[in-house]
Amino acid sequence: MRDLFIRGLGGDAAAYRAFLTELSAHLRAFFRRRMSGLPDDVEDLMQETLLAVHNQRHTYDPGQPLTAWVYAIAKYKLVDLLRRRAGHEVRNDALDDELDVLAHNDSEAAESRLDLAKLLVHLPDRQRLPIVCMKLQGMSVVETARATGMSESAVKVGVHRGLKALAAMIRTRR
């Protein structure tokens, strides 16, 4: 996805269109997972986020992970939606959890992402890719299987074994 975005920034309209199409699927999964109580708003929020990504594309630093930049924008859009609905009684545990995550210090989150990235590079692709897709990008098992070319059962096994390996790495580094 990053390559498509960079090519799109360079003027390749087809690459940029492909980036937006692929990003739409990721964002839809991201918002669906967090907005189970507000399914009607998923498409609107996804479109708002795509527009914000497009309007803010000049702020992207190619030296940084694209997904962190995109999902930061997506989280701000989610918070905006929640603020707009604050007058209404909207209760959703998944959204409450998201707000807790957003309330933490940004530098701590950045450090955590860097630490996780350092650990993930030690995993084989069959474990790392499903974790990145499902746990970091919010994709479903089916979407992850399609994106990685793995079977659904291989995706589930990869996530399970990868998380187990990450936990072992963390324990040994303490």
N, C-alpha and C positions, 0 to 999 in steps of 0.2 A: 504494500500500500504506500509506503514511504517513497519508493522509487517512482510510482505513478504521480504522486503529489509533487515531487521535485521536478519531474519532467513537465508537469502541468504548469508549475511556476515559471518554467523556462519557455512557455508558449505552446506546448504540445496540447492542443485542445482535446484530442482523442484520449490522451492519457489522463487529463484532468477530469473528463467525463467518466472514465473508468474508475478513477479514484472516488469520485462522488457516489457512484453506484455502489462500489464496495463499502465505502464508509456508511452509506445508508443502512446496509444490512447490519453492520456492527452497532451502529447507534440504535437501531430498532431493537436489537437484542438487549443492549445495555439498558434502555429505558423500560422495556417490557419487564425485565427482571426487577426493576426498582419501583415500578408503578402498577403493580397488579391491581390496586384499588382504583386506578384511573386509566383504564385501557383506552378510553376515547381520546385521551390527550397524548398518547405515544406518538402518533404520526405528526401532530402539530409540533410537538417538542423536537422531534427528529428534524423536521423542516426548518425550524428556528435555529437549531444547532448547525445544520448545513449552511444556512445563510450566514451565521456568525463566523463559521470557519472560512467561508469564502471572503467575507468582508475583512477578516483579520489575518488573511493568509500572509500578508507582508510582515507580520510580527513573528512568524515561525523562524526559529533558529535551527538551521540544518544540522548543527552539531548536537542537538537534543533529540530524544525519542519523539517521534510524531504522535504516538498514541497518548503519551502523557499530556502533550499540548492539546490534542483533540478532546480528551476526556476531561481536562480541566475546563474547557469551554462548555462541554456537555453538563458538567456538574453545576456550573454557574447558571446555565439555562434551567436546570432542574430546580435549583434554589429560587430562581426568579418565579417559576411557576408556583412553588410552594408559598412564596410571599404573596403572590396575587390571590391565592386561595386562603390565605390566613384568616380572612373573615368568615370562611365557611368551616364547618366541623369536618376536617379531613384527617382521618387517622389511619396510618398505614405503617406497620412496624418496619418494613423494608425502607421506607422513606425516612423514618426516624433514625434508623441505623446510618443511612447515608449522611444525614445532617451531623451526626456524631463524628463521622469520619472527616467531614468538611470543617468541623470546629477545631480540629487539631492544628498545630503549628505547621505552616507550609514547609519550613526548612526540615522539620522532622519527617514529613511525608517524602520530600525529595531525597533525604538521606536513606530512608527505608527503600525507596525505589532503586537507588544505586546499590544498596546492599543486596536486594533481591536480584537485581540484574547480574551482580557478581556471582551469586550462587547459581542462577539459572544457566550460565554458560557452561557449568560443569555437568549438566544433564545431557543425555543424548536427545536428539531431535524427537524421538518417539515419546519422550516424557515432557520435554520443555515446551514443544509446540502446543500440545493439548492444555497445558497449564496456562500458557500465555493467552490462548484463545478463550478458554472457559473461565478461568479465575481472574484474569486481568482485563480481558476485553468484554466479558459478559456474554459470550456466545453460548448457544445450546450445544448439546452433544451432536445433534444432527448437523448444525452449522459448522461445528469444528471438524467433523468427519469430512464434510464437503471441502472445507478450506485446506485441510491438511492432506487429503487423499487417503486417510486412514479409515478403517471400519469403525462403526460406532463402539463396538466392544473394545477395540484397540485403543480408542480415545479414552474410554473409562479406565482401562487398565493403566494407560500412560499417566493419567492424572493421579490415580491412586499410588502407583509406584513412584512417580515423580515427587509427590508431596511427602511420601515416606522418606525418600532420599534427601529432600530439602531439610526435613526435620532432623535427620541424622547429621547432616552437615552443620546445622545450627547448634546441635548439642555438642559436637566435637570442637566448635570454635569458642565455646563459653569458657 
